[in-house]
Amino acid sequence: MLSVVIPIAFTLVALAVALNFWRLLVGPSLPDRILALDTLYVNTIALLVLLGIHLGSALYFEAALLIALMGFVGTVALCKYLLRGDIIE
Amino acid sequence: MLDNLLAFLILAGAAFTFIGSLGLARLRDFYTRLHGPTKATTLGVGSLLVASAIHFSTRGEGISLHEVLVTLFLFITAPVSAHLLAKAALHLRLASLAPAPEEEAPARQGDASPEER
């Protein structure tokens, strides 16, 4: 069952990543691009978790946690830059 | 039984992740686009992480708690970043599909009229 489901899930999440890239390239405004980057890192976590289930290895969660931390910091920094014109005042 | 539950969680998670990104790509203005990634994608990734937690907890090597950490962190940070993005968009005065509100809110009865202020 899992061997059937996991390739489908990989395909769906990869399509989601492709859509995010499209929005990142097209996005008419800066917040659109930041939102696309934000969604990209969340989808990367999904891909890593799927890879962990697929390979049966728990090694990938540290990577997922690091990506979650750094992605959030990056989004907040970009939004602060747009809001205040400066990141650390 | 457990296999079916895992398969359902993984499929639902991947489908919700895809729907979230579809919303990001297809909706027409920034404020509606914000809905897809902040709700559907968070639910999808949360479902995938729950599936992973069940998968690694039932292999006989003890309970796996890494996923809970990632899930908690994602569920706390997603609303915060969405709020900041909406604030940035309002600050930049992005065009919205919704009609703009009136410049001056109509005075309620009993309030001072605008001319007297």
N, CA and C atoms of all chains as a GROMACS GRO file, in nm:
protein
  618
    1MET      N    1   0.083  -0.121   0.000
    1MET     CA    2   0.000   0.000   0.000
    1MET      C    3   0.086   0.126   0.000
    2LEU      N    4   0.184   0.128   0.093
    2LEU     CA    5   0.268   0.247   0.100
    2LEU      C    6   0.350   0.265  -0.026
    3SER      N    7   0.393   0.155  -0.085
    3SER     CA    8   0.477   0.166  -0.205
    3SER      C    9   0.398   0.222  -0.323
    4VAL      N   10   0.264   0.211  -0.317
    4VAL     CA   11   0.181   0.272  -0.422
    4VAL      C   12   0.157   0.419  -0.392
    5VAL      N   13   0.134   0.448  -0.263
    5VAL     CA   14   0.089   0.583  -0.225
    5VAL      C   15   0.204   0.683  -0.231
    6ILE      N   16   0.323   0.641  -0.189
    6ILE     CA   17   0.432   0.737  -0.174
    6ILE      C   18   0.473   0.802  -0.307
    7PRO      N   19   0.484   0.727  -0.420
    7PRO     CA   20   0.514   0.796  -0.546
    7PRO      C   21   0.408   0.898  -0.585
    8ILE      N   22   0.279   0.866  -0.558
    8ILE     CA   23   0.173   0.964  -0.589
    8ILE      C   24   0.192   1.089  -0.505
    9ALA      N   25   0.223   1.070  -0.376
    9ALA     CA   26   0.242   1.185  -0.289
    9ALA      C   27   0.362   1.268  -0.334
   10PHE      N   28   0.471   1.198  -0.373
   10PHE     CA   29   0.588   1.272  -0.424
   10PHE      C   30   0.550   1.356  -0.545
   11THR      N   31   0.471   1.297  -0.636
   11THR     CA   32   0.431   1.370  -0.756
   11THR      C   33   0.350   1.494  -0.721
   12LEU      N   34   0.254   1.477  -0.628
   12LEU     CA   35   0.169   1.591  -0.592
   12LEU      C   36   0.251   1.703  -0.529
   13VAL      N   37   0.342   1.667  -0.437
   13VAL     CA   38   0.420   1.772  -0.370
   13VAL      C   39   0.517   1.836  -0.469
   14ALA      N   40   0.571   1.758  -0.564
   14ALA     CA   41   0.660   1.816  -0.664
   14ALA      C   42   0.585   1.913  -0.754
   15LEU      N   43   0.459   1.878  -0.788
   15LEU     CA   44   0.377   1.972  -0.865
   15LEU      C   45   0.352   2.100  -0.786
   16ALA      N   46   0.329   2.083  -0.655
   16ALA     CA   47   0.308   2.201  -0.570
   16ALA      C   48   0.432   2.290  -0.573
   17VAL      N   49   0.551   2.228  -0.566
   17VAL     CA   50   0.676   2.306  -0.570
   17VAL      C   51   0.688   2.380  -0.703
   18ALA      N   52   0.648   2.312  -0.812
   18ALA     CA   53   0.655   2.377  -0.944
   18ALA      C   54   0.562   2.497  -0.949
   19LEU      N   55   0.441   2.483  -0.892
   19LEU     CA   56   0.348   2.597  -0.889
   19LEU      C   57   0.406   2.712  -0.807
   20ASN      N   58   0.473   2.678  -0.696
   20ASN     CA   59   0.534   2.783  -0.615
   20ASN      C   60   0.642   2.856  -0.694
   21PHE      N   61   0.721   2.781  -0.770
   21PHE     CA   62   0.826   2.846  -0.850
   21PHE      C   63   0.763   2.938  -0.954
   22TRP      N   64   0.650   2.894  -1.011
   22TRP     CA   65   0.584   2.979  -1.108
   22TRP      C   66   0.540   3.110  -1.044
   23ARG      N   67   0.483   3.101  -0.923
   23ARG     CA   68   0.440   3.223  -0.855
   23ARG      C   69   0.560   3.308  -0.817
   24LEU      N   70   0.672   3.242  -0.783
   24LEU     CA   71   0.792   3.316  -0.746
   24LEU      C   72   0.845   3.395  -0.866
   25LEU      N   73   0.836   3.336  -0.988
   25LEU     CA   74   0.886   3.406  -1.106
   25LEU      C   75   0.787   3.512  -1.154
   26VAL      N   76   0.657   3.482  -1.151
   26VAL     CA   77   0.557   3.571  -1.209
   26VAL      C   78   0.518   3.681  -1.113
   27GLY      N   79   0.501   3.641  -0.986
   27GLY     CA   80   0.439   3.721  -0.880
   27GLY      C   81   0.449   3.870  -0.899
   28PRO      N   82   0.338   3.941  -0.914
   28PRO     CA   83   0.349   4.082  -0.951
   28PRO      C   84   0.407   4.170  -0.841
   29SER      N   85   0.395   4.130  -0.716
   29SER     CA   86   0.442   4.219  -0.609
   29SER      C   87   0.542   4.145  -0.521
   30LEU      N   88   0.611   4.222  -0.437
   30LEU     CA   89   0.710   4.162  -0.348
   30LEU      C   90   0.648   4.068  -0.245
   31PRO      N   91   0.538   4.104  -0.177
   31PRO     CA   92   0.479   4.007  -0.083
   31PRO      C   93   0.441   3.876  -0.149
   32ASP      N   94   0.399   3.881  -0.278
   32ASP     CA   95   0.370   3.755  -0.348
   32ASP      C   96   0.493   3.666  -0.354
   33ARG      N   97   0.608   3.727  -0.382
   33ARG     CA   98   0.731   3.647  -0.394
   33ARG      C   99   0.772   3.594  -0.258
   34ILE      N  100   0.756   3.676  -0.153
   34ILE     CA  101   0.791   3.627  -0.019
   34ILE      C  102   0.699   3.512   0.020
   35LEU      N  103   0.570   3.525  -0.014
   35LEU     CA  104   0.475   3.417   0.016
   35LEU      C  105   0.513   3.290  -0.059
   36ALA      N  106   0.558   3.304  -0.185
   36ALA     CA  107   0.600   3.187  -0.262
   36ALA      C  108   0.721   3.121  -0.196
   37LEU      N  109   0.816   3.201  -0.148
   37LEU     CA  110   0.934   3.144  -0.080
   37LEU      C  111   0.892   3.072   0.048
   38ASP      N  112   0.799   3.134   0.123
   38ASP     CA  113   0.748   3.076   0.247
   38ASP      C  114   0.685   2.940   0.220
   39THR      N  115   0.601   2.934   0.115
   39THR     CA  116   0.537   2.807   0.080
   39THR      C  117   0.639   2.706   0.031
   40LEU      N  118   0.742   2.755  -0.038
   40LEU     CA  119   0.847   2.664  -0.086
   40LEU      C  120   0.915   2.591   0.030
   41TYR      N  121   0.947   2.664   0.138
   41TYR     CA  122   1.017   2.593   0.245
   41TYR      C  123   0.925   2.496   0.316
   42VAL      N  124   0.796   2.530   0.328
   42VAL     CA  125   0.703   2.435   0.391
   42VAL      C  126   0.692   2.309   0.304
   43ASN      N  127   0.687   2.328   0.171
   43ASN     CA  128   0.677   2.212   0.083
   43ASN      C  129   0.806   2.130   0.084
   44THR      N  130   0.919   2.198   0.104
   44THR     CA  131   1.044   2.123   0.116
   44THR      C  132   1.042   2.032   0.238
   45ILE      N  133   0.983   2.084   0.349
   45ILE     CA  134   0.970   1.999   0.468
   45ILE      C  135   0.885   1.877   0.435
   46ALA      N  136   0.775   1.900   0.359
   46ALA     CA  137   0.690   1.787   0.320
   46ALA      C  138   0.768   1.684   0.239
   47LEU      N  139   0.850   1.734   0.144
   47LEU     CA  140   0.931   1.642   0.061
   47LEU      C  141   1.029   1.563   0.148
   48LEU      N  142   1.092   1.632   0.244
   48LEU     CA  143   1.190   1.565   0.330
   48LEU      C  144   1.123   1.458   0.415
   49VAL      N  145   1.003   1.489   0.467
   49VAL     CA  146   0.932   1.391   0.551
   49VAL      C  147   0.895   1.269   0.467
   50LEU      N  148   0.848   1.296   0.344
   50LEU     CA  149   0.814   1.184   0.255
   50LEU      C  150   0.937   1.099   0.225
   51LEU      N  151   1.050   1.166   0.202
   51LEU     CA  152   1.173   1.091   0.174
   51LEU      C  153   1.213   1.007   0.295
   52GLY      N  154   1.193   1.064   0.416
   52GLY     CA  155   1.223   0.987   0.537
   52GLY      C  156   1.137   0.862   0.548
   53ILE      N  157   1.006   0.875   0.517
   53ILE     CA  158   0.920   0.757   0.522
   53ILE      C  159   0.962   0.657   0.414
   54HIS      N  160   0.994   0.709   0.295
   54HIS     CA  161   1.026   0.623   0.182
   54HIS      C  162   1.153   0.541   0.208
   55LEU      N  163   1.256   0.609   0.264
   55LEU     CA  164   1.382   0.540   0.287
   55LEU      C  165   1.387   0.473   0.424
   56GLY      N  166   1.284   0.498   0.507
   56GLY     CA  167   1.284   0.438   0.640
   56GLY      C  168   1.394   0.490   0.730
   57SER      N  169   1.434   0.616   0.710
   57SER     CA  170   1.544   0.671   0.788
   57SER      C  171   1.494   0.792   0.865
   58ALA      N  172   1.532   0.800   0.993
   58ALA     CA  173   1.492   0.914   1.076
   58ALA      C  174   1.593   1.028   1.068
   59LEU      N  175   1.689   1.018   0.977
   59LEU     CA  176   1.795   1.118   0.970
   59LEU      C  177   1.745   1.253   0.920
   60TYR      N  178   1.632   1.251   0.846
   60TYR     CA  179   1.594   1.372   0.773
   60TYR      C  180   1.519   1.472   0.858
   61PHE      N  181   1.483   1.432   0.983
   61PHE     CA  182   1.403   1.526   1.062
   61PHE      C  183   1.484   1.643   1.111
   62GLU      N  184   1.611   1.620   1.138
   62GLU     CA  185   1.696   1.733   1.179
   62GLU      C  186   1.700   1.836   1.067
   63ALA      N  187   1.715   1.786   0.943
   63ALA     CA  188   1.716   1.878   0.829
   63ALA      C  189   1.583   1.952   0.820
   64ALA      N  190   1.472   1.879   0.839
   64ALA     CA  191   1.341   1.943   0.831
   64ALA      C  192   1.327   2.051   0.938
   65LEU      N  193   1.373   2.019   1.060
   65LEU     CA  194   1.362   2.117   1.169
   65LEU      C  195   1.446   2.240   1.140
   66LEU      N  196   1.568   2.219   1.088
   66LEU     CA  197   1.654   2.333   1.055
   66LEU      C  198   1.590   2.420   0.947
   67ILE      N  199   1.532   2.354   0.844
   67ILE     CA  200   1.468   2.431   0.737
   67ILE      C  201   1.351   2.511   0.792
   68ALA      N  202   1.273   2.450   0.885
   68ALA     CA  203   1.160   2.522   0.943
   68ALA      C  204   1.207   2.646   1.018
   69LEU      N  205   1.312   2.629   1.100
   69LEU     CA  206   1.364   2.743   1.177
   69LEU      C  207   1.414   2.854   1.085
   70MET      N  208   1.502   2.816   0.991
   70MET     CA  209   1.566   2.917   0.906
   70MET      C  210   1.464   2.982   0.813
   71GLY      N  211   1.366   2.904   0.764
   71GLY     CA  212   1.265   2.960   0.676
   71GLY      C  213   1.181   3.064   0.747
   72PHE      N  214   1.144   3.033   0.872
   72PHE     CA  215   1.063   3.131   0.947
   72PHE      C  216   1.142   3.259   0.970
   73VAL      N  217   1.268   3.244   1.010
   73VAL     CA  218   1.351   3.363   1.033
   73VAL      C  219   1.363   3.445   0.904
   74GLY      N  220   1.381   3.376   0.792
   74GLY     CA  221   1.394   3.447   0.664
   74GLY      C  222   1.268   3.523   0.628
   75THR      N  223   1.151   3.458   0.645
   75THR     CA  224   1.025   3.526   0.613
   75THR      C  225   1.005   3.649   0.701
   76VAL      N  226   1.032   3.633   0.831
   76VAL     CA  227   1.013   3.746   0.922
   76VAL      C  228   1.109   3.860   0.886
   77ALA      N  229   1.234   3.825   0.850
   77ALA     CA  230   1.330   3.929   0.816
   77ALA      C  231   1.287   4.004   0.691
   78LEU      N  232   1.240   3.931   0.588
   78LEU     CA  233   1.196   3.998   0.465
   78LEU      C  234   1.076   4.087   0.491
   79CYS      N  235   0.980   4.039   0.573
   79CYS     CA  236   0.862   4.120   0.602
   79CYS      C  237   0.900   4.245   0.681
   80LYS      N  238   0.992   4.229   0.778
   80LYS     CA  239   1.036   4.346   0.854
   80LYS      C  240   1.103   4.447   0.762
   81TYR      N  241   1.178   4.394   0.665
   81TYR     CA  242   1.245   4.486   0.571
   81TYR      C  243   1.142   4.564   0.491
   82LEU      N  244   1.035   4.495   0.446
   82LEU     CA  245   0.932   4.566   0.370
   82LEU      C  246   0.859   4.666   0.458
   83LEU      N  247   0.836   4.628   0.585
   83LEU     CA  248   0.754   4.714   0.672
   83LEU      C  249   0.831   4.835   0.720
   84ARG      N  250   0.959   4.815   0.759
   84ARG     CA  251   1.032   4.921   0.827
   84ARG      C  252   1.148   4.976   0.747
   85GLY      N  253   1.185   4.908   0.637
   85GLY     CA  254   1.302   4.952   0.562
   85GLY      C  255   1.433   4.914   0.627
   86ASP      N  256   1.424   4.833   0.733
   86ASP     CA  257   1.541   4.794   0.810
   86ASP      C  258   1.505   4.664   0.881
   87ILE      N  259   1.605   4.578   0.905
   87ILE     CA  260   1.572   4.450   0.968
   87ILE      C  261   1.592   4.457   1.118
   88ILE      N  262   1.711   4.503   1.160
   88ILE     CA  263   1.737   4.518   1.303
   88ILE      C  264   1.754   4.666   1.330
   89GLU      N  265   1.663   4.721   1.411
   89GLU     CA  266   1.669   4.866   1.432
   89GLU      C  267   1.752   4.896   1.555
   90MET      N  268  -0.452  -0.254   0.847
   90MET     CA  269  -0.526  -0.145   0.912
   90MET      C  270  -0.437  -0.022   0.927
   91LEU      N  271  -0.323  -0.044   0.994
   91LEU     CA  272  -0.230   0.067   1.015
   91LEU      C  273  -0.176   0.117   0.881
   92ASP      N  274  -0.154   0.022   0.791
   92ASP     CA  275  -0.104   0.059   0.659
   92ASP      C  276  -0.205   0.148   0.586
   93ASN      N  277  -0.333   0.110   0.598
   93ASN     CA  278  -0.436   0.190   0.532
   93ASN      C  279  -0.443   0.330   0.590
   94LEU      N  280  -0.434   0.337   0.724
   94LEU     CA  281  -0.437   0.469   0.790
   94LEU      C  282  -0.321   0.555   0.742
   95LEU      N  283  -0.201   0.494   0.735
   95LEU     CA  284  -0.083   0.567   0.689
   95LEU      C  285  -0.102   0.616   0.546
   96ALA      N  286  -0.155   0.524   0.460
   96ALA     CA  287  -0.174   0.561   0.320
   96ALA      C  288  -0.272   0.676   0.308
   97PHE      N  289  -0.381   0.670   0.389
   97PHE     CA  290  -0.480   0.778   0.384
   97PHE      C  291  -0.418   0.910   0.428
   98LEU      N  292  -0.341   0.906   0.539
   98LEU     CA  293  -0.281   1.031   0.589
   98LEU      C  294  -0.184   1.089   0.487
   99ILE      N  295  -0.104   1.004   0.424
   99ILE     CA  296  -0.005   1.054   0.329
   99ILE      C  297  -0.074   1.113   0.206
  100LEU      N  298  -0.177   1.042   0.156
  100LEU     CA  299  -0.248   1.094   0.038
  100LEU      C  300  -0.317   1.226   0.070
  101ALA      N  301  -0.385   1.232   0.188
  101ALA     CA  302  -0.454   1.355   0.224
  101ALA      C  303  -0.354   1.469   0.240
  102GLY      N  304  -0.240   1.441   0.304
  102GLY     CA  305  -0.141   1.545   0.323
  102GLY      C  306  -0.087   1.597   0.191
  103ALA      N  307  -0.054   1.505   0.099
  103ALA     CA  308  -0.001   1.549  -0.030
  103ALA      C  309  -0.106   1.626  -0.108
  104ALA      N  310  -0.233   1.580  -0.101
  104ALA     CA  311  -0.339   1.649  -0.174
  104ALA      C  312  -0.359   1.789  -0.120
  105PHE      N  313  -0.358   1.805   0.014
  105PHE     CA  314  -0.379   1.938   0.071
  105PHE      C  315  -0.260   2.029   0.039
  106THR      N  316  -0.139   1.974   0.040
  106THR     CA  317  -0.023   2.055   0.002
  106THR      C  318  -0.038   2.106  -0.141
  107PHE      N  319  -0.083   2.015  -0.229
  107PHE     CA  320  -0.099   2.054  -0.370
  107PHE      C  321  -0.208   2.160  -0.383
  108ILE      N  322  -0.319   2.143  -0.310
  108ILE     CA  323  -0.430   2.239  -0.320
  108ILE      C  324  -0.385   2.376  -0.270
  109GLY      N  325  -0.304   2.376  -0.164
  109GLY     CA  326  -0.254   2.504  -0.115
  109GLY      C  327  -0.172   2.577  -0.220
  110SER      N  328  -0.084   2.504  -0.288
  110SER     CA  329  -0.001   2.570  -0.389
  110SER      C  330  -0.083   2.607  -0.512
  111LEU      N  331  -0.188   2.526  -0.541
  111LEU     CA  332  -0.277   2.561  -0.651
  111LEU      C  333  -0.346   2.694  -0.622
  112GLY      N  334  -0.388   2.711  -0.496
  112GLY     CA  335  -0.448   2.838  -0.457
  112GLY      C  336  -0.350   2.952  -0.472
  113LEU      N  337  -0.225   2.927  -0.432
  113LEU     CA  338  -0.123   3.032  -0.445
  113LEU      C  339  -0.104   3.071  -0.590
  114ALA      N  340  -0.113   2.974  -0.682
  114ALA     CA  341  -0.087   3.004  -0.822
  114ALA      C  342  -0.209   3.061  -0.894
  115ARG      N  343  -0.330   3.022  -0.852
  115ARG     CA  344  -0.447   3.052  -0.933
  115ARG      C  345  -0.529   3.170  -0.885
  116LEU      N  346  -0.529   3.199  -0.755
  116LEU     CA  347  -0.619   3.303  -0.705
  116LEU      C  348  -0.574   3.440  -0.754
  117ARG      N  349  -0.662   3.541  -0.742
  117ARG     CA  350  -0.643   3.660  -0.825
  117ARG      C  351  -0.580   3.779  -0.756
  118ASP      N  352  -0.588   3.790  -0.625
  118ASP     CA  353  -0.514   3.900  -0.564
  118ASP      C  354  -0.440   3.850  -0.440
  119PHE      N  355  -0.350   3.933  -0.389
  119PHE     CA  356  -0.259   3.883  -0.286
  119PHE      C  357  -0.334   3.836  -0.163
  120TYR      N  358  -0.439   3.908  -0.123
  120TYR     CA  359  -0.505   3.875   0.004
  120TYR      C  360  -0.578   3.742  -0.005
  121THR      N  361  -0.630   3.707  -0.124
  121THR     CA  362  -0.690   3.574  -0.138
  121THR      C  363  -0.581   3.468  -0.153
  122ARG      N  364  -0.471   3.504  -0.217
  122ARG     CA  365  -0.361   3.409  -0.234
  122ARG      C  366  -0.303   3.368  -0.100
  123LEU      N  367  -0.312   3.457  -0.002
  123LEU     CA  368  -0.258   3.427   0.130
  123LEU      C  369  -0.329   3.308   0.194
  124HIS      N  370  -0.455   3.282   0.153
  124HIS     CA  371  -0.532   3.176   0.218
  124HIS      C  372  -0.474   3.038   0.190
  125GLY      N  373  -0.437   3.012   0.063
  125GLY     CA  374  -0.395   2.877   0.025
  125GLY      C  375  -0.279   2.825   0.108
  126PRO      N  376  -0.163   2.892   0.102
  126PRO     CA  377  -0.047   2.839   0.173
  126PRO      C  378  -0.063   2.839   0.325
  127THR      N  379  -0.136   2.938   0.380
  127THR     CA  380  -0.137   2.944   0.526
  127THR      C  381  -0.231   2.842   0.587
  128LYS      N  382  -0.334   2.800   0.516
  128LYS     CA  383  -0.425   2.703   0.578
  128LYS      C  384  -0.407   2.564   0.519
  129ALA      N  385  -0.426   2.552   0.386
  129ALA     CA  386  -0.424   2.419   0.325
  129ALA      C  387  -0.286   2.355   0.336
  130THR      N  388  -0.180   2.433   0.309
  130THR     CA  389  -0.046   2.374   0.313
  130THR      C  390  -0.008   2.334   0.454
  131THR      N  391  -0.046   2.417   0.553
  131THR     CA  392  -0.012   2.381   0.691
  131THR      C  393  -0.081   2.251   0.731
  132LEU      N  394  -0.210   2.238   0.694
  132LEU     CA  395  -0.281   2.114   0.724
  132LEU      C  396  -0.217   1.996   0.653
  133GLY      N  397  -0.178   2.014   0.526
  133GLY     CA  398  -0.118   1.904   0.451
  133GLY      C  399   0.012   1.858   0.512
  134VAL      N  400   0.099   1.954   0.546
  134VAL     CA  401   0.228   1.915   0.603
  134VAL      C  402   0.208   1.854   0.742
  135GLY      N  403   0.111   1.908   0.818
  135GLY     CA  404   0.082   1.850   0.949
  135GLY      C  405   0.037   1.706   0.936
  136SER      N  406  -0.047   1.678   0.836
  136SER     CA  407  -0.094   1.541   0.815
  136SER      C  408   0.021   1.448   0.777
  137LEU      N  409   0.110   1.497   0.689
  137LEU     CA  410   0.227   1.416   0.652
  137LEU      C  411   0.315   1.388   0.774
  138LEU      N  412   0.331   1.488   0.861
  138LEU     CA  413   0.416   1.470   0.978
  138LEU      C  414   0.353   1.371   1.076
  139VAL      N  415   0.219   1.374   1.089
  139VAL     CA  416   0.152   1.276   1.176
  139VAL      C  417   0.171   1.136   1.120
  140ALA      N  418   0.158   1.123   0.986
  140ALA     CA  419   0.182   0.992   0.923
  140ALA      C  420   0.323   0.943   0.952
  141SER      N  421   0.420   1.035   0.941
  141SER     CA  422   0.559   0.996   0.966
  141SER      C  423   0.578   0.956   1.112
  142ALA      N  424   0.514   1.029   1.205
  142ALA     CA  425   0.527   0.994   1.347
  142ALA      C  426   0.472   0.856   1.374
  143ILE      N  427   0.354   0.824   1.315
  143ILE     CA  428   0.296   0.691   1.334
  143ILE      C  429   0.388   0.584   1.274
  144HIS      N  430   0.441   0.614   1.154
  144HIS     CA  431   0.527   0.518   1.085
  144HIS      C  432   0.650   0.484   1.169
  145PHE      N  433   0.716   0.588   1.223
  145PHE     CA  434   0.840   0.560   1.296
  145PHE      C  435   0.814   0.514   1.438
  146SER      N  436   0.694   0.541   1.493
  146SER     CA  437   0.665   0.496   1.629
  146SER      C  438   0.626   0.350   1.633
  147THR      N  439   0.578   0.296   1.521
  147THR     CA  440   0.531   0.157   1.521
  147THR      C  441   0.634   0.062   1.462
  148ARG      N  442   0.761   0.106   1.453
  148ARG     CA  443   0.864   0.014   1.401
  148ARG      C  444   0.932  -0.062   1.512
  149GLY      N  445   0.893  -0.035   1.637
  149GLY     CA  446   0.950  -0.109   1.748
  149GLY      C  447   1.078  -0.049   1.803
  150GLU      N  448   1.104   0.080   1.773
  150GLU     CA  449   1.224   0.145   1.826
  150GLU      C  450   1.188   0.258   1.920
  151GLY      N  451   1.071   0.248   1.981
  151GLY     CA  452   1.028   0.353   2.072
  151GLY      C  453   0.953   0.462   1.999
  152ILE      N  454   0.899   0.554   2.078
  152ILE     CA  455   0.817   0.661   2.020
  152ILE      C  456   0.907   0.766   1.957
  153SER      N  457   0.871   0.810   1.837
  153SER     CA  458   0.949   0.910   1.767
  153SER      C  459   0.888   1.048   1.789
  154LEU      N  460   0.966   1.140   1.845
  154LEU     CA  461   0.913   1.270   1.885
  154LEU      C  462   0.965   1.384   1.798
  155HIS      N  463   1.052   1.356   1.701
  155HIS     CA  464   1.103   1.465   1.617
  155HIS      C  465   0.990   1.534   1.543
  156GLU      N  466   0.895   1.453   1.492
  156GLU     CA  467   0.788   1.508   1.409
  156GLU      C  468   0.702   1.603   1.490
  157VAL      N  469   0.680   1.567   1.617
  157VAL     CA  470   0.596   1.654   1.701
  157VAL      C  471   0.660   1.791   1.712
  158LEU      N  472   0.793   1.791   1.723
  158LEU     CA  473   0.866   1.918   1.732
  158LEU      C  474   0.845   2.002   1.606
  159VAL      N  475   0.865   1.937   1.489
  159VAL     CA  476   0.848   2.010   1.363
  159VAL      C  477   0.704   2.058   1.348
  160THR      N  478   0.607   1.970   1.385
  160THR     CA  479   0.465   2.008   1.372
  160THR      C  480   0.433   2.128   1.459
  161LEU      N  481   0.475   2.123   1.586
  161LEU     CA  482   0.449   2.235   1.677
  161LEU      C  483   0.508   2.363   1.621
  162PHE      N  484   0.633   2.355   1.576
  162PHE     CA  485   0.699   2.475   1.527
  162PHE      C  486   0.626   2.532   1.406
  163LEU      N  487   0.588   2.443   1.312
  163LEU     CA  488   0.518   2.490   1.193
  163LEU      C  489   0.384   2.553   1.229
  164PHE      N  490   0.311   2.488   1.322
  164PHE     CA  491   0.177   2.538   1.354
  164PHE      C  492   0.184   2.668   1.431
  165ILE      N  493   0.295   2.692   1.502
  165ILE     CA  494   0.307   2.821   1.571
  165ILE      C  495   0.351   2.929   1.474
  166THR      N  496   0.443   2.898   1.381
  166THR     CA  497   0.502   3.003   1.299
  166THR      C  498   0.418   3.039   1.177
  167ALA      N  499   0.333   2.947   1.128
  167ALA     CA  500   0.257   2.978   1.006
  167ALA      C  501   0.165   3.100   1.023
  168PRO      N  502   0.086   3.110   1.131
  168PRO     CA  503   0.002   3.230   1.146
  168PRO      C  504   0.084   3.357   1.163
  169VAL      N  505   0.199   3.346   1.232
  169VAL     CA  506   0.281   3.466   1.255
  169VAL      C  507   0.332   3.520   1.122
  170SER      N  508   0.384   3.431   1.036
  170SER     CA  509   0.438   3.480   0.910
  170SER      C  510   0.326   3.529   0.819
  171ALA      N  511   0.207   3.465   0.826
  171ALA     CA  512   0.095   3.514   0.745
  171ALA      C  513   0.053   3.653   0.789
  172HIS      N  514   0.051   3.675   0.921
  172HIS     CA  515   0.015   3.807   0.973
  172HIS      C  516   0.115   3.913   0.927
  173LEU      N  517   0.243   3.878   0.933
  173LEU     CA  518   0.345   3.974   0.891
  173LEU      C  519   0.334   4.004   0.742
  174LEU      N  520   0.306   3.898   0.662
  174LEU     CA  521   0.293   3.920   0.517
  174LEU      C  522   0.174   4.010   0.487
  175ALA      N  523   0.061   3.988   0.557
  175ALA     CA  524  -0.055   4.073   0.534
  175ALA      C  525  -0.024   4.216   0.574
  176LYS      N  526   0.049   4.234   0.685
  176LYS     CA  527   0.086   4.368   0.727
  176LYS      C  528   0.174   4.436   0.621
  177ALA      N  529   0.270   4.360   0.566
  177ALA     CA  530   0.357   4.417   0.464
  177ALA      C  531   0.276   4.455   0.340
  178ALA      N  532   0.179   4.369   0.301
  178ALA     CA  533   0.099   4.399   0.184
  178ALA      C  534   0.014   4.523   0.206
  179LEU      N  535  -0.043   4.537   0.328
  179LEU     CA  536  -0.122   4.656   0.356
  179LEU      C  537  -0.034   4.781   0.356
  180HIS      N  538   0.088   4.764   0.408
  180HIS     CA  539   0.180   4.877   0.412
  180HIS      C  540   0.215   4.924   0.271
  181LEU      N  541   0.230   4.826   0.178
  181LEU     CA  542   0.263   4.862   0.039
  181LEU      C  543   0.139   4.900  -0.041
  182ARG      N  544   0.018   4.893   0.022
  182ARG     CA  545  -0.109   4.927  -0.042
  182ARG      C  546  -0.129   4.850  -0.172
  183LEU      N  547  -0.119   4.717  -0.164
  183LEU     CA  548  -0.143   4.634  -0.281
  183LEU      C  549  -0.290   4.640  -0.319
  184ALA      N  550  -0.317   4.624  -0.450
  184ALA     CA  551  -0.455   4.626  -0.497
  184ALA      C  552  -0.530   4.505  -0.443
  185SER      N  553  -0.657   4.526  -0.407
  185SER     CA  554  -0.738   4.418  -0.352
  185SER      C  555  -0.864   4.403  -0.434
  186LEU      N  556  -0.920   4.280  -0.436
  186LEU     CA  557  -1.046   4.258  -0.506
  186LEU      C  558  -1.162   4.320  -0.431
  187ALA      N  559  -1.149   4.326  -0.298
  187ALA     CA  560  -1.256   4.383  -0.217
  187ALA      C  561  -1.259   4.534  -0.235
  188PRO      N  562  -1.378   4.593  -0.231
  188PRO     CA  563  -1.384   4.738  -0.243
  188PRO      C  564  -1.320   4.804  -0.122
  189ALA      N  565  -1.256   4.918  -0.147
  189ALA     CA  566  -1.189   4.988  -0.037
  189ALA      C  567  -1.294   5.043   0.059
  190PRO      N  568  -1.264   5.045   0.187
  190PRO     CA  569  -1.359   5.100   0.283
  190PRO      C  570  -1.370   5.251   0.267
  191GLU      N  571  -1.480   5.307   0.320
  191GLU     CA  572  -1.499   5.453   0.316
  191GLU      C  573  -1.385   5.522   0.388
  192GLU      N  574  -1.350   5.640   0.339
  192GLU     CA  575  -1.240   5.713   0.401
  192GLU      C  576  -1.271   5.746   0.546
  193GLU      N  577  -1.394   5.796   0.568
  193GLU     CA  578  -1.433   5.832   0.704
  193GLU      C  579  -1.551   5.744   0.743
  194ALA      N  580  -1.540   5.673   0.855
  194ALA     CA  581  -1.650   5.588   0.898
  194ALA      C  582  -1.770   5.676   0.931
  195PRO      N  583  -1.893   5.635   0.892
  195PRO     CA  584  -2.010   5.718   0.922
  195PRO      C  585  -2.028   5.731   1.073
  196ALA      N  586  -2.058   5.852   1.116
  196ALA     CA  587  -2.068   5.878   1.260
  196ALA      C  588  -2.191   5.806   1.315
  197ARG      N  589  -2.171   5.738   1.428
  197ARG     CA  590  -2.285   5.674   1.492
  197ARG      C  591  -2.371   5.778   1.563
  198GLN      N  592  -2.493   5.739   1.589
  198GLN     CA  593  -2.582   5.833   1.658
  198GLN      C  594  -2.528   5.857   1.798
  199GLY      N  595  -2.526   5.983   1.838
  199GLY     CA  596  -2.474   6.016   1.970
  199GLY      C  597  -2.330   6.062   1.964
  200ASP      N  598  -2.260   6.026   1.854
  200ASP     CA  599  -2.122   6.072   1.841
  200ASP      C  600  -2.121   6.218   1.796
  201ALA      N  601  -2.008   6.280   1.815
  201ALA     CA  602  -1.995   6.416   1.764
  201ALA      C  603  -1.987   6.408   1.612
  202SER      N  604  -2.051   6.500   1.543
  202SER     CA  605  -2.046   6.500   1.398
  202SER      C  606  -1.906   6.544   1.354
  203PRO      N  607  -1.862   6.503   1.234
  203PRO     CA  608  -1.724   6.533   1.192
  203PRO      C  609  -1.693   6.682   1.187
  204GLU      N  610  -1.798   6.766   1.163
  204GLU     CA  611  -1.769   6.908   1.150
  204GLU      C  612  -1.726   6.970   1.282
  205GLU      N  613  -1.775   6.911   1.394
  205GLU     CA  614  -1.747   6.974   1.523
  205GLU      C  615  -1.607   6.943   1.573
  206ARG      N  616  -1.544   6.838   1.517
  206ARG     CA  617  -1.413   6.802   1.569
  206ARG      C  618  -1.305   6.898   1.522
   0.00000   0.00000   0.00000
